[in-house]
Amino acid sequence: MAERSRAAAQVWSDPRFAAAWLAADPEGGQDLLVLPRLIAAELVAEEGPQPRLIVDVAGGAGKFLAVLLDRFPEAAGVWLDASPTMLDQARTELARFGGRVEFRPGDMTALRAAGVPGGADVIATSRASHHLDRAELHGFYREAAGLLAPGGWLVNLDHIASEPAWDRRLRSVRRAFVPPRPAATAHHHDRPLPGIEDHLDGYRAAGVDDVDIAWKAFHTCLFAGRTDPAAPAGG
Ligand SMILES: C[S@@+](CC[C@H](N)C(=O)[O-])C[C@H]1O[C@@H](n2cnc3c(N)ncnc32)[C@H](O)[C@@H]1O
């Protein structure tokens, strides 16, 4: 297992930390990420065919997967995360989808080993890949892209590194819109986080050239890329 990924999985497997983080996660109008999750769903809907299999990697309580399953009622979902606390929470939050969701405890850098099936139409992840270094991030993109059906979407909503002056400005201005989290929920980040180029390079190195930043606010980006619909499956 990749080093930074393993360290992050360990932090998030501490039930007290994970529960405190969940309790402080903004909801409703305070959640800036409502819009990019919806944008991701509409991007996928835009070009069809409608997805049948959606995977949410490091899915936490299942916020992203819930948006996608609501938008695509014919789709089944696979939830993957390393934290037992998140598994409990996701089972509760996603209970309304019944048998549409399969829960796969596992590491985001070992998707196949965790039983994530191939032929996915969407692999999404949010607020997790910043735990990885560039090599691990590229490994994640490579494995995820290999599990996508032709024309499948690889979507990542995550925090990125900016130049120091911009990082300071953006984090400061963000406080006017999102209340600061309690100190107990602050978690360790190996800095620098991957930057925009690390992500775009990772998509392209994984063979997903059709990629862009669909949304950005402060230091958070929605990366969305689509595999070639004409490519052989599993390529
Ligand atoms: C900040 S939370 C985000 C949860 C969810 N994706 C969201 O946006 O609401 C980070 C998530 O990544 C998970 N995580 C951290 N390291 C992981 C790893 N190596 N493999 C799988 N999941 C991991 C944590 O358990 C946690 O659920």
The ligand as an SDF file (V2000), in Angstrom:
LIG
                    3D

 27 29  0  0  0  0  0  0  0  0999 V2000
  -12.3170   14.5840    3.9920 C   0  0  0  0  0  0  0  0  0  0  0  0
  -13.1070   13.0090    3.9850 S   0  0  0  0  0  0  0  0  0  0  0  0
  -14.1000   13.1410    2.5060 C   0  0  0  0  0  0  0  0  0  0  0  0
  -15.2360   12.1650    2.4700 C   0  0  0  0  0  0  0  0  0  0  0  0
  -16.1310   12.2730    1.2350 C   0  0  0  0  0  0  0  0  0  0  0  0
  -15.4250   11.8790    0.0290 N   0  0  0  0  0  0  0  0  0  0  0  0
  -16.6940   13.6630    1.1160 C   0  0  0  0  0  0  0  0  0  0  0  0
  -16.2040   14.4520    0.3060 O   0  0  0  0  0  0  0  0  0  0  0  0
  -17.6140   13.9720    1.8670 O   0  0  0  0  0  0  0  0  0  0  0  0
  -11.7630   11.9790    3.4520 C   0  0  0  0  0  0  0  0  0  0  0  0
  -12.1640   10.5320    3.2970 C   0  0  0  0  0  0  0  0  0  0  0  0
  -11.0870    9.8170    2.7290 O   0  0  0  0  0  0  0  0  0  0  0  0
  -11.0300    8.5620    3.3770 C   0  0  0  0  0  0  0  0  0  0  0  0
   -9.6630    8.0570    3.2040 N   0  0  0  0  0  0  0  0  0  0  0  0
   -8.5060    8.6120    3.6350 C   0  0  0  0  0  0  0  0  0  0  0  0
   -7.4660    7.8810    3.2410 N   0  0  0  0  0  0  0  0  0  0  0  0
   -7.9750    6.8310    2.5430 C   0  0  0  0  0  0  0  0  0  0  0  0
   -7.3840    5.7400    1.8630 C   0  0  0  0  0  0  0  0  0  0  0  0
   -6.0690    5.5740    1.8280 N   0  0  0  0  0  0  0  0  0  0  0  0
   -8.1810    4.8700    1.2340 N   0  0  0  0  0  0  0  0  0  0  0  0
   -9.5360    5.0220    1.2670 C   0  0  0  0  0  0  0  0  0  0  0  0
  -10.1440    6.0310    1.9020 N   0  0  0  0  0  0  0  0  0  0  0  0
   -9.3810    6.9390    2.5220 C   0  0  0  0  0  0  0  0  0  0  0  0
  -11.3940    8.8650    4.8040 C   0  0  0  0  0  0  0  0  0  0  0  0
  -11.7760    7.7240    5.5330 O   0  0  0  0  0  0  0  0  0  0  0  0
  -12.5110    9.8660    4.6200 C   0  0  0  0  0  0  0  0  0  0  0  0
  -13.7510    9.2470    4.5090 O   0  0  0  0  0  0  0  0  0  0  0  0
  1  2  1  0
  2  3  1  0
  2 10  1  0
  3  4  1  0
  4  5  1  0
  5  6  1  0
  5  7  1  0
  7  8  2  0
  7  9  1  0
 10 11  1  0
 11 12  1  0
 11 26  1  0
 12 13  1  0
 13 14  1  0
 13 24  1  0
 14 15  1  0
 14 23  1  0
 15 16  2  0
 16 17  1  0
 17 18  1  0
 17 23  2  0
 18 19  1  0
 18 20  2  0
 20 21  1  0
 21 22  2  0
 22 23  1  0
 24 25  1  0
 24 26  1  0
 26 27  1  0
M  CHG  2   2   1   9  -1
M  END
$$$$
